[in-house]
Amino acid sequence: MSKSRRKHLWQSLNLIDLSQTLHKEGFGFLYAMQILDGKQASNYYQEQLKAESLEFEAKTGKKPHLAAILVGNSGPSETYVAAKMETCRKVGFQSSLIRFEPTITEQQLLLEIDKLNQDSDLHGFIVQLPLPAHIDVNKVIERVDPSKDVDGFHPVNLGKMAKGLPAFASATPWGIIKLMEYYNIETEGKHVVILGRSQIVGLPMSLLLSRNSKPGNATVTVCHSKSQNLADISRQADILVAALGIPEFVKKEMVKDGAIVIDVGLSRIPDETRKSGYRLVGDVAYDEVAPKCSAITPVPGGVGPMTITALMQNTLLAARQQMGLT
Ligand code: GUN
């Protein structure tokens, strides 16, 4: 471990521990709040990926290769996919962006996926979501070969992960796990409340945090749109994961003093003071919640960069598996 990484870990450990001790002693108003910086953690993991990518290339003569299918040209999806392609370049991967008109039929898209499944030059690919309403997203997810499913959305990968077997973990929850590791956040025995039960975030997040592993071994409660007394439950959370897709839903009354808050949301809300006419917010009302927390992810710059980094880690793993290096 490098000296700077050791120093960083020591500092983050102290800050989170110190704030929790102060809360316990009734000095909640004095604690230090840690920003869980997803860009900083991503830079650390991406340096590792760069070195591992070079090693892969030296052994196989190929770069790890990720492709993304983008149907239509919705603003947010364009931005996400561009960021994924740019990160491939940064870590030394090959990337391919495959675009289709929003009018592509479900059958045509499934046949395009078959082509990518069979393309031995390609180690992993994703189909950027959401898809147009006439396409059944489950059919699309199930068509992707699980060995190339670096998003970890296929039922085979979700099922293996649920059983604790090696699998591609869904990129957003896996990115959160790596962020927790980076900041040395203890989850064992903690009460984690997850707001949202989506197949790509809430569900796999609950599996990863309740498994017998590190980070893991948490007591996990999953809340959803039919949950009653949501604020009573979320206030019990030592670690609160907000993944509902509702801008600024989590207010200060819903958060315990000293909690660690992970904000998965990313929405554009109108803001006439900005040149763009909008600003990005998460599922947490950051300004009022952050002062109560011992640690919190910012939006943007928290979970988002970690999702992309986790996707790169899955791609390298897929490439290694396909080249017989694992
Ligand atoms: N849309 C929003 N998040 C994601 C993601 O992680 N993967 C894909 N494929 N689409 C998304």
Residues whose N, C-alpha, C, O or C-beta is under 5 A from the ligand:
A	BS01	GUN	I126 V127 Q128 L129 P130 D151 A171
